[in-house]
Amino acid sequence: MERGLFDLTGKVALLTGASRGMGRQMAEALARQGATVVISARKQDQLDAAAAEINAAIGETRVYAVAANAGRKEDLERLVEETHRLAGPIDIVIGNAGVNPHYGPIGEIPDDAYNKIMQTNVQSNLWLARLVAPDMAAKGSGSMIFTASVGALKPSPTLGTYGMSKLALIGLVRNLALEYGPQGIRANAICPGVVKTEFARALWDSEAGEERARTQVPLRRFGQPEDFAGVAVFLASDASSYMTGQALTLCGGTNMWS
Ligand SMILES: NC(=O)c1ccc[n+]([C@@H]2O[C@H](COP(=O)([O-])OP(=O)(O)OC[C@H]3O[C@@H](n4cnc5c(N)ncnc54)[C@H](OP(=O)(O)O)[C@@H]3O)[C@@H](O)[C@H]2O)c1
């Protein structure tokens, strides 16, 4: 099949948070475009199942599963080493893992929850970027993609620290784009609205949630993990060759440019 601008044949992609949800769909999309893909999450059994499903779907063994907690530096170091061993130097990274252990006002957030959110959603993505940048710089090209959130775009009475962390992640992306651009490395963020995954179940799995989708989302539905396949391929491939330092919002129209 002619993949043209979206061809990822021979590319190596590494994704965190990719055993289910958006990460799982983005991994399959990259594999379908020809990339060799390493998927990562904490639970090895779910990762193995996801890798087997994707390999069956593409009819080749090009997806590998390596367990790692994306919030721990030593896990990320081991993950990048394993990716080198299994697949080679990295061309594409998707920092998709994110956490939110606190639902409530920032005035009440315990220090350990705050630190966990900031370390996993922000600092770990800086560690990941620094670990893969040498591979990309040696090739003179690479694409770094990070999953932020529309939560970055406005304050919230219940998800405030999470939103702060995702806004900081967009700031990180911007600076990565500035610092690594001269070496041919691009960095962009994806900002999902509400997507029907385990992570966001409390936001959508109720009659009140369905009512919000029907009345407040211009496209009249919440997102599905599959909605993120196309943007991952776009940002990973030459189709977005002149795009860097951007935050792309995929939210069914809830957050429009203004
Ligand atoms: N769903 C939404 O409405 C929404 C909206 C905006 C932004 N986001 C962002 O989208 C990203 C993906 O979320 P999702 O909705 O697709 O969630 P999901 O379906 O629940 O999947 C989360 C994935 O991340 C892994 N994971 C969780 N914590 C991890 C950690 N510390 N280290 C490594 N892997 C970890 C999970 O596997 P294990 O449990 O085995 O680790 C799983 O593979 C997150 O960054 C989230 O903040 C989601």
Ligand as a Chemical Component Dictionary entry (heavy atoms), coordinates in Angstrom:
data_LIG
# 
_chem_comp.id                   LIG 
_chem_comp.type                 NON-POLYMER 
_chem_comp.pdbx_formal_charge   0 
_chem_comp.three_letter_code    LIG 
# 
loop_
_chem_comp_atom.comp_id 
_chem_comp_atom.atom_id 
_chem_comp_atom.alt_atom_id 
_chem_comp_atom.type_symbol 
_chem_comp_atom.charge 
_chem_comp_atom.model_Cartn_x 
_chem_comp_atom.model_Cartn_y 
_chem_comp_atom.model_Cartn_z 
_chem_comp_atom.pdbx_ordinal 
LIG N1  N1  N 0  -9.427  10.064 28.811 1  
LIG C1  C1  C 0  -9.526  11.375 28.857 2  
LIG O1  O1  O 0  -10.647 11.934 28.881 3  
LIG C2  C2  C 0  -8.275  12.223 28.807 4  
LIG C3  C3  C 0  -8.447  13.589 28.540 5  
LIG C4  C4  C 0  -7.306  14.399 28.476 6  
LIG C5  C5  C 0  -6.053  13.849 28.634 7  
LIG N2  N2  N 1  -5.927  12.513 28.896 8  
LIG C6  C6  C 0  -4.559  11.970 29.024 9  
LIG O2  O2  O 0  -4.423  10.897 28.112 10 
LIG C7  C7  C 0  -3.385  10.032 28.550 11 
LIG C8  C8  C 0  -3.816  8.594  28.389 12 
LIG O3  O3  O 0  -4.971  8.369  29.117 13 
LIG P1  P1  P 0  -6.170  7.402  28.681 14 
LIG O4  O4  O 0  -7.407  8.181  28.898 15 
LIG O5  O5  O -1 -5.926  6.792  27.342 16 
LIG O6  O6  O 0  -6.062  6.325  29.866 17 
LIG P2  P2  P 0  -6.286  4.752  29.994 18 
LIG O7  O7  O 0  -7.157  4.195  28.916 19 
LIG O8  O8  O 0  -6.717  4.545  31.397 20 
LIG O9  O9  O 0  -4.811  4.173  29.750 21 
LIG C9  C9  C 0  -3.757  4.599  30.535 22 
LIG C10 C10 C 0  -2.512  3.849  30.120 23 
LIG O10 O10 O 0  -1.393  4.381  30.837 24 
LIG C11 C11 C 0  -0.801  3.355  31.621 25 
LIG N3  N3  N 0  -0.272  4.002  32.817 26 
LIG C12 C12 C 0  -0.939  4.590  33.824 27 
LIG N4  N4  N 0  -0.089  5.084  34.734 28 
LIG C13 C13 C 0  1.166   4.797  34.283 29 
LIG C14 C14 C 0  2.471   5.021  34.774 30 
LIG N5  N5  N 0  2.687   5.648  35.938 31 
LIG N6  N6  N 0  3.522   4.589  34.042 32 
LIG C15 C15 C 0  3.325   3.947  32.867 33 
LIG N7  N7  N 0  2.118   3.702  32.354 34 
LIG C16 C16 C 0  1.055   4.122  33.059 35 
LIG C17 C17 C 0  -1.900  2.313  31.826 36 
LIG O11 O11 O 0  -1.414  0.997  32.053 37 
LIG P3  P3  P 0  -0.944  0.489  33.528 38 
LIG O12 O12 O 0  -2.086  0.761  34.445 39 
LIG O13 O13 O 0  -0.647  -0.975 33.344 40 
LIG O14 O14 O 0  0.278   1.262  33.866 41 
LIG C18 C18 C 0  -2.569  2.377  30.457 42 
LIG O15 O15 O 0  -1.812  1.678  29.491 43 
LIG C19 C19 C 0  -3.031  10.486 29.975 44 
LIG O16 O16 O 0  -1.847  11.262 29.938 45 
LIG C20 C20 C 0  -4.200  11.372 30.375 46 
LIG O17 O17 O 0  -3.802  12.366 31.307 47 
LIG C21 C21 C 0  -7.006  11.690 28.986 48 
# 
loop_
_chem_comp_bond.comp_id 
_chem_comp_bond.atom_id_1 
_chem_comp_bond.atom_id_2 
_chem_comp_bond.value_order 
_chem_comp_bond.pdbx_ordinal 
LIG N1  C1  SING 1  
LIG C1  O1  DOUB 2  
LIG C1  C2  SING 3  
LIG C2  C3  SING 4  
LIG C2  C21 DOUB 5  
LIG C3  C4  DOUB 6  
LIG C4  C5  SING 7  
LIG C5  N2  DOUB 8  
LIG N2  C6  SING 9  
LIG N2  C21 SING 10 
LIG C6  O2  SING 11 
LIG C6  C20 SING 12 
LIG O2  C7  SING 13 
LIG C7  C8  SING 14 
LIG C7  C19 SING 15 
LIG C8  O3  SING 16 
LIG O3  P1  SING 17 
LIG P1  O4  DOUB 18 
LIG P1  O5  SING 19 
LIG P1  O6  SING 20 
LIG O6  P2  SING 21 
LIG P2  O7  DOUB 22 
LIG P2  O8  SING 23 
LIG P2  O9  SING 24 
LIG O9  C9  SING 25 
LIG C9  C10 SING 26 
LIG C10 O10 SING 27 
LIG C10 C18 SING 28 
LIG O10 C11 SING 29 
LIG C11 N3  SING 30 
LIG C11 C17 SING 31 
LIG N3  C12 SING 32 
LIG N3  C16 SING 33 
LIG C12 N4  DOUB 34 
LIG N4  C13 SING 35 
LIG C13 C14 SING 36 
LIG C13 C16 DOUB 37 
LIG C14 N5  SING 38 
LIG C14 N6  DOUB 39 
LIG N6  C15 SING 40 
LIG C15 N7  DOUB 41 
LIG N7  C16 SING 42 
LIG C17 O11 SING 43 
LIG C17 C18 SING 44 
LIG O11 P3  SING 45 
LIG P3  O12 DOUB 46 
LIG P3  O13 SING 47 
LIG P3  O14 SING 48 
LIG C18 O15 SING 49 
LIG C19 O16 SING 50 
LIG C19 C20 SING 51 
LIG C20 O17 SING 52 
# 
